[in-house]
Amino acid sequence: MRELLTLILLVCLPLHALLVTLGTKLIFGPGFAPFSMLALWKEALLGLILVIAFFEILHALATRRASLNTHVDTLDLCILGLIALSIIVTLYHWPVSTGRLALGIKYDFVPLISFLILRRVQWSDVFHLAVQIYILILGTLVSVYGLLTLVLPDAFFRALGYSDAHSLYIVNKPLAAFQQIAESGVRRIQSTFSGPNQLGLWLLLPWSFGVVWFMDAFMNARKWHWKNLLFWKKHENYTLGIERALAFLLLVGAALFFSFSRSAWIGAFVILVSVIGLSIPREMFRKVITISGVALVLLGIVVTLAFPKVFFRLSSSRGHIEHPIQAWQRMWASPLGEGLGAVGPASARGSDTCVILRPQDDPSWAKSSPSLCVFLGEGKQVQPDPATYTCKCPWHPENWYLQLGVELGVVGFVLFLVLTVMMIITGIKRMGMHPAVLAFLGVSIGALFLHAWEDAAVAYTIWLLLASVLPSGKTRHS
C-alpha cells in the first residue's frame, strides 16, 4: 500500500499546478486563486505515506525484525541537527507567526523528514521498475505539452483557469500560464508547473534517466564493460534501445531549453559531464571535456552576443548577484538566524506582489492591476500611491543555502551544505551514478542560483526517490 501511494504521489506531483488551477475553476469559476484545500492534497497524501511507514517501523521494532535498519549515519545526523537547530532558533525568536512558522517547516523540513523516515523501510524492485516507467511516460507527456504551449493561444489557457496576465504571480489571483523574458517578449514554457524554473528543475530527473539510458545503450553497443559503474542497473533492468533513449533525451532537452532556466541548463550540463566522466577512460574524458568546454564557451559567446536579451537578461542576472551578497551580509549580521520563514518562499505568502522595473521603463501597463506594487528601480514605489499604502515586498536570497543561513544562522548554513555534499558523495559511493543521485546533484547546483527546493514536485519527488535507494547504514545497493 505504501509503495502504491508513493507512486500515485510521484505521478501526480508534476501535474499539481495544472490540476489545482483547473479544479479551482471548475469549483468556483474563473478569476480565483488556487484553492488552498485542493493544493494541500500532496501534503495529505505524503502524510499518509509517512504514517504507514511509521507503523511499519514500529511493527518491525516490536517483532525485532532483522530487516529494520536503525543505524544513524551522517545524513541522518545532519538532518537531526537542522531540526534541533530550528527548534532552538524558533524558541529564541518566540513568539513567532504561526503561518510563517508552518510555511518555513513545509519548505525547509518536510522533504528532509520524509527522507529520514522513508529510508528506514523496505522498497521493492517492482517499485523501482515502476518508477522508471513513470519517468518515461511523465517525462514525455510534460515535455510534449510544454512544447505545445509555445504555440497554443491565450484562450486555451484561460479555458483551463489561468490568468490573463503573463509573467506575474499575483496574490489572490490565478496562476499565469507562462512567463516571458522581460527584455525580449520570448515565451518561457512552464508546462504543467507553476513556473519555468520549477519545470526546468523537475526535468533534471527525466534528463538524468535519459542520459543514463542513452549511455548504457551506447556503451553496450560497443561492448564496453562499464556496467559496474551503475550498481543500480544490476537490479533494475528496464532499458531502452539507443534510438528511443536518444529520442527521449532530445525531447526532454528541448523542453529544458525552452524553459530558459539557466540554472537548470547548468544542472543538466553537470549531470551529462558526470555520467560521461564515469563512462569513458580518464584520458579520453579529458580530451572530450576540453574540446566540449571550448566549443560551449564559443557557442555561449556567439548566442549571447546574437541574442543578449534572451540569454544574458541583465535585470534577472543582477538579482542573482546582488541578492546572495545581501543574504550573506544578513547571515553574518544575525549569525544565530532570523527564524524559519524569515526570507524566501515562506515570506512571500504574507507579502504584496511586487514588480521592480528599470528606471526608464513605462509602468502604465500595471494600472489594470491596481493591487500590484510597482517600483521604478529598487526604492521608488509608483503604484499604489506610497502616500496611501506602503508595499511589503518579499525578499528572496536567490540561493537556497544562503536562505537556510539567514533563517537558521551560520550553523544552519554549514549543516545544510554538509548534508548536500555528503548526500552526493554517499549516493555515488553506494549507488554509482543513479539517476536520483544525478538529479539531486543537478538541483543542488540550481540551488546556488534559485530557491530550487521550493517546488513540491521537485523536492518531494527527489527526496522520496533518494530514500528508496539510500537506506540508512548500507554501503552498497543490495
Residue pairs with C-beta under 8 A, 6 or more apart in sequence:
1 52
2 49
2 52
2 53
2 56
2 121
3 123
3 124
3 126
3 127
5 45
5 48
5 49
5 52
6 49
6 127
6 464
6 468
7 127
7 130
7 131
7 134
8 45
9 42
9 45
9 46
9 49
9 460
9 464
10 131
10 134
10 461
10 464
10 465
11 134
11 138
12 19
12 41
12 42
13 42
13 456
13 457
13 460
13 461
14 138
14 142
14 192
14 193
14 202
14 457
14 461
15 192
16 39
16 42
16 192
16 456
16 457
17 34
17 175
17 190
17 192
17 193
17 194
17 198
18 160
18 192
18 193
19 38
20 34
20 35
20 38
20 39
21 34
21 160
21 161
21 162
21 174
21 175
22 160
22 161
23 35
23 38
24 32
24 33
24 34
24 35
24 38
24 161
24 174
25 32
25 160
25 161
25 174
26 161
27 35
27 38
28 35
30 158
30 161
30 174
31 173
31 174
32 174
33 171
33 172
33 173
33 174
34 174
34 175
42 456
42 460
43 106
43 110
43 456
46 110
46 114
46 460
49 114
49 118
50 113
50 114
50 117
50 118
53 117
53 118
53 120
53 121
54 117
56 121
57 68
57 117
57 120
57 121
59 65
60 67
60 68
61 68
67 122
68 120
69 120
69 471
69 472
69 473
69 474
70 120
71 472
71 473
72 80
72 472
72 473
73 426
73 472
73 473
74 418
74 422
74 426
75 115
75 419
75 422
75 423
75 426
75 470
75 472
76 116
76 472
78 415
78 416
78 418
78 419
78 422
79 112
79 113
79 115
79 116
79 419
80 116
81 415
82 108
82 109
82 112
82 404
82 408
82 412
82 415
82 416
82 419
83 109
83 112
83 113
85 337
85 408
85 409
85 411
85 412
85 415
86 104
86 105
86 108
86 109
86 340
86 408
86 412
89 336
89 337
89 339
89 340
89 407
89 408
89 409
89 412
90 96
90 101
90 339
90 340
92 336
92 337
92 339
93 338
93 339
96 339
96 340
97 341
97 350
99 349
99 350
100 339
100 340
100 341
100 342
100 346
100 347
100 349
100 350
101 339
101 340
101 341
103 341
103 345
103 346
103 349
104 339
104 340
104 341
104 342
104 346
104 407
105 340
106 346
107 341
107 344
107 345
107 346
107 453
107 454
107 459
108 340
108 404
108 407
110 459
110 460
111 453
111 459
111 460
111 463
112 463
114 460
114 463
114 464
114 467
115 463
115 464
115 466
115 467
117 467
118 464
118 467
118 468
119 466
119 467
119 468
119 470
119 471
119 472
120 471
120 472
123 468
123 469
125 235
125 236
127 468
128 232
128 235
128 236
128 468
128 469
129 236
129 238
131 465
131 468
132 209
132 236
132 238
133 238
135 205
135 206
135 209
135 435
136 206
136 209
136 240
136 248
138 206
139 203
139 205
139 206
139 209
139 210
139 248
139 251
139 252
140 248
140 251
142 191
142 192
142 199
142 202
142 203
142 206
142 255
143 191
143 203
143 206
143 251
143 252
143 254
143 255
144 251
145 191
145 192
146 189
146 190
146 191
146 192
146 199
146 255
146 258
146 259
147 189
147 254
147 255
147 258
149 157
149 177
149 178
149 187
149 189
149 190
149 191
150 187
150 189
150 258
154 164
154 177
157 177
157 178
158 164
160 177
161 174
162 174
162 175
162 176
162 177
163 170
163 173
163 174
163 175
163 176
163 177
165 173
165 176
165 369
166 176
166 177
166 178
166 179
166 180
166 187
167 176
167 178
167 179
167 180
167 182
168 176
168 353
168 355
168 369
168 372
169 175
169 176
169 194
169 195
169 353
170 353
170 369
170 371
170 372
171 351
171 352
171 353
171 371
175 194
177 190
178 187
178 188
178 189
178 190
178 196
179 187
179 188
179 190
179 195
179 196
180 186
180 187
180 188
181 188
181 260
181 309
181 310
181 313
182 313
182 315
182 316
183 309
183 310
183 313
183 314
183 315
184 307
184 309
184 310
186 260
186 309
186 310
188 196
188 258
188 259
188 260
188 261
189 196
189 199
189 255
189 258
189 259
190 196
190 198
190 199
190 259
191 199
191 255
192 199
193 199
193 202
193 455
193 457
194 455
196 259
196 260
196 261
197 259
197 261
197 263
197 264
197 446
197 450
198 454
198 455
198 457
198 458
199 255
199 259
199 261
200 256
200 259
200 261
200 263
200 264
200 265
200 446
201 261
201 263
201 264
201 267
201 442
201 443
201 446
201 450
201 452
201 455
201 458
202 455
202 457
202 458
202 461
203 252
203 255
203 256
203 259
203 264
203 268
204 256
204 264
204 267
204 268
204 271
204 438
204 439
204 442
204 443
204 446
205 435
205 436
205 439
205 461
205 462
205 465
206 248
206 252
207 249
207 252
207 253
207 256
207 268
207 271
207 439
207 442
208 271
208 435
208 436
208 438
208 439
208 442
209 435
210 245
210 248
210 249
210 252
210 253
211 249
211 271
211 272
211 275
211 435
211 438
212 230
212 275
212 433
212 435
212 438
213 239
213 240
213 245
213 248
213 249
214 240
214 242
214 245
214 246
214 248
214 249
215 275
215 276
215 279
216 227
216 230
216 233
216 239
216 245
217 239
217 240
217 241
217 242
217 245
218 242
219 226
219 279
220 227
221 242
226 278
226 279
227 233
227 234
228 432
229 278
229 279
229 432
229 433
230 432
230 433
230 434
231 430
231 431
231 432
231 434
231 476
231 477
232 431
232 432
232 434
232 469
232 477
233 239
234 477
235 477
240 248
253 268
256 264
256 265
256 268
257 265
260 310
261 446
262 311
262 449
263 445
263 446
263 448
263 449
263 450
263 452
264 442
264 446
266 445
266 446
266 449
267 441
267 442
267 443
267 445
267 446
268 442
269 296
270 441
270 442
270 445
271 438
271 439
271 441
271 442
273 289
274 433
274 438
274 441
275 433
275 438
276 285
276 288
276 289
277 285
277 289
278 432
278 433
280 288
300 311
303 311
304 311
304 312
315 356
315 358
319 398
320 398
320 449
323 395
323 396
323 397
323 398
323 399
324 397
324 398
324 399
324 402
326 397
327 343
327 397
327 398
327 399
327 402
327 403
327 405
327 406
328 402
328 405
330 338
330 343
330 406
331 402
331 405
331 406
331 409
331 410
331 413
332 410
334 406
334 409
335 409
335 410
336 409
337 405
337 406
337 407
337 408
337 409
337 412
338 406
338 407
339 407
340 346
340 407
340 408
341 347
341 407
342 406
342 407
343 394
343 395
343 396
343 397
343 403
343 406
343 407
344 396
344 397
344 400
344 403
344 407
344 451
344 454
345 396
345 451
345 454
347 394
347 395
348 394
348 396
350 392
351 392
351 393
351 394
352 371
352 373
352 391
352 392
352 393
353 371
353 372
353 373
354 373
354 374
354 375
354 391
354 393
354 394
355 366
355 372
355 373
355 374
355 375
356 375
356 377
356 378
357 363
357 374
357 375
357 376
357 377
358 376
358 377
359 376
359 377
359 380
361 376
363 374
363 376
363 382
363 383
366 372
366 374
366 383
367 383
370 383
370 384
371 384
372 383
373 381
373 383
373 384
373 391
373 393
374 381
374 382
374 383
375 381
375 382
375 391
376 382
381 390
381 391
384 391
396 403
396 451
397 403
397 406
397 451
398 449
398 450
398 451
399 447
399 448
399 449
399 450
400 416
400 447
400 448
400 450
400 451
400 452
400 453
400 454
401 413
401 416
401 417
401 420
401 447
401 448
402 413
403 451
404 412
404 413
404 416
405 412
405 413
408 415
408 416
420 444
420 447
423 437
423 440
423 444
423 466
423 470
424 437
424 440
424 441
424 444
426 470
427 434
427 436
427 437
427 440
427 466
427 469
427 470
428 437
429 475
430 470
430 474
430 475
430 476
430 477
431 437
431 469
431 470
431 477
434 469
436 462
436 465
436 466
436 468
436 469
437 466
437 469
439 462
439 465
440 462
440 466
443 452
443 453
443 458
443 462
444 452
446 452
447 453
452 458
453 459
469 477
